[in-house]
C-alpha cells in the first residue's frame, strides 16, 4: 500500500512490533452472518448506527455490531497495520476521512470490497461528487452519505454597520467574487479604524481557492502548482500586509475567540471578526459551539467562490466474511430515504441523497442564523461541485504548501524562494 503517513510501517516490520499476530479476521465468529466489525475515527458513524427509530441497529436488529473508535490522527496507521498484515484483525466496514480517503481508494483492488452493485441500485438519487472520490479504475470502493458545501457565515450586526443591511442577498453582493471581497475587506478596515477584520485568518481562504483549481497537484507523475494556488499565496500576502485579517492561526484559541467577541489584538484591544469561511458541518460543530452571546447574530451567504470541505466515506475490507451484510449496511447508511431524512433532521447534515434534499430542504428555519433557511441554500451550493480533484498525496503536499505560503505571506522568504523550497521538499519527501 502507498504510504503518505510517517507512522504507517511495512507489515514485515510490524509483525513483531505492531501486533500482526496472525489472528483470524475480526469479522469471523460462530455466527459470522450476524456480526459486522466497524471502525471509525469519530462518533458520527456510531450515532448513525445507534440512532433510535431510523438508525442501522433499529432497522437491522438481527445484526451484531462491534464498533471501535480511534482518534483520527491514529486511525490511518491502525487501519494500515490491519490491512497490510493480510487482513489480520481488519474491520468489515470502516470510515475514511477526506484527508486520507484517496490513499485507500487508489489501492482499492488490493484491499477494498467493490461496491459497484449497490451503487447501481441507488445512483439515480445520489449526488455524483462523493462517488467520484470513492471510485478508482472504474470501480466504486467508497460511498458517502453527506456533502459539505462551503459558505461564508457573517455577523449581521457588523453587516448593518458597514454595508447598511444584514440581508443575505445584499451581503452576497459585497462578497460575490474575489475583487468584491477585497473591496469589502478594505471598507471594513477603514470604517472600523483597523478594529474589525474581514476574517481572523487568511488560512480560511485555502479551501475556497482550492475549489478554483482545474488541475491536480500531481499530474502525469509531476508536481503542478495550479494558478489558483499561486493566487491564494498572493492573497495571503495581501491580507497580512494590509491588515485585513487578524493574523491568528486557523483552529487556534484566537480563531475561536473571534466567534464570540473575546478576541484581542497584540496591544490587548478588542478586535472583531466579520465572517468565517466554513463548510456545512462547521455551522453546528464549530460556530454554534463557540459563538456564545453572538448566537443569533449570524447569517450565511455563498461567498466569492464555490468550495467543498470535509466528508466521510464508508468502505469495506474485501476479505470480509459477510460481504452481502456489509454492503447492505453501507447502502442503508448512505442512501436509504428514511434514514437520510431522519439523520438530516437530527444533525443538519446535507445528505448526498438528493431525493431527501428536495423533500426536506424547505422545512428548515435556523434561529442561530436569524431564522434563515440555510439548508435549502446549501443544497443548491452542493450541486455546483462537478469534478473531484482529490488525490492520495494531497494531505502531505498541502501541509508543505501551507508552510511555503506562510513563509511568503509573513515576509520570511521571497515568493521565488518559497516556491523553490516547496518543490524541493515535495521532491525529497514524496518523489514528485
Secondary structure, DSSP 8 states (H G I E B T S, - for coil): -----TT---HHHHHHHS-------TT--TTGGGEEEEEESSHHHHHHHH-TTTSHHHH-TT-EEEEEE--HHHHHHHHHHHHHTTTTT--SEEEEETTTHHHHHTTHHHHB---HHHHHHHGGGB-HHHHHHTEETTEE--B-SEE-BEEEEEEHHHHHHHHS---HHHHHHHTSSHHHHHHHHHHHHHHTTTSEESBS-GGGGHHHHHTT--S-SEETTEE---HHHHHHHHHHHHHHHTT-B----TTSHHHHHTTTT--B-TTS-B-EE-EEEEEHHHIIIIIHHH-GGGTT-EEEE--SS--B---EEEEEBTT-S-HHHHHHHHHHHHH-HHHHHHHHHHH--EESBHHHHHHHGGG--BGGGTTB-HHHHHHHHHTT-------TTHHHHHHHHHHHHHHHHTTSS-HHHHHHHHHHHHHHHH--
